[in-house]
């Protein structure tokens, strides 16, 4: 693997957080 792997993992984690945080807020409002 090249040095791009950590960047891809960080980007994937960032996108995953952006997806999960609004869902978590919706469940908290319920």
Number of C-alpha atoms within 10 A of each C-alpha: 5 5 7 8 10 11 10 11 11 11 12 12 12 12 11 11 12 11 11 11 11 11 12 11 10 9 9 8 7 6
